Amino acid sequence: MTDKLLKALAFDKQIRVYVLDATQMVTEAQERHQTWHTATAALGRTLVATTILAGTLKGEDRMTAEVLGSGPVGHIIADGNAKGDIRGYVANPEVALELNADGKLDVAGAVGLPGSLVIRKYISDTEPFSGQVPLISGELAEDFTYYMALSEQTPSSIGLSVLVNPDESVKTAGGFMLQVMPGATEETISTLEARLEKLGRFSDLLEKGLTLEELLIELVGENQYEILTEMPVRFYCDCSKERFAKSLMTVGREEIEAMIREDHGAEVVCHFCNEHYQFSEADLQELIN
Ligand code: ZN
């Protein structure tokens, strides 16, 4: 099953809707970074939110989300582009906290307040945009919602969900965003609010195995929507040995000579995907030449 992001309009184009299944993406992130369950949920929710926000971009545009809390996971960084290529990592992957009072993974405890959420957007032909808000809950859905309201002045409702199996593998991951478009009526907004009240937990819906369109119907109701697209999304990092070779060259000849002399090679690890690249003495010598 490929992960997909569904984009739709609802209530006569007054509401923009994104619904995401990111189970494979978060599974790959968990496996690559060997995260423990609370860190998996924190990183996974950040990846889900980044995928949804990146879904609002076009063409070659891309963005980065930084969750900078003061809890045990440390910083969480994710980036993504309009094509649905998303990657991310957490500073401290080995975090497994007790479940919270609701019996859920304690993402707020792992992220930790105080902190901030920083979003940077790189939109073609314009200056990079960056917005920052303080973390208000640490559960992340509320924090991304707050960011949308404050920095982008777009009233939104965001849901993020990651369920982890007892063996640390990812059971389901996904989320949604509803955005109120300019000109939306009070009636539409209150109808939607009432639906969201009754929705229950998004994770329960994902666990039932509903399709994206069925999830959309749960959110906005039957006959109320128009699907624009269902695009594939994935965990994808564009790093390569050649790229790291280029950045190694910037450390300078003496440093590289020291790597040959003292370490007989070098290993470079990509933060984003945890891929390990080995540079032999011969590889390093070639960089000097
Ligand atoms: Zn990488």
Residues whose N, C-alpha, C, O or C-beta is under 5 A from the ligand:
A	BS01	ZN	C237 C239 C270 F272 C273 E275
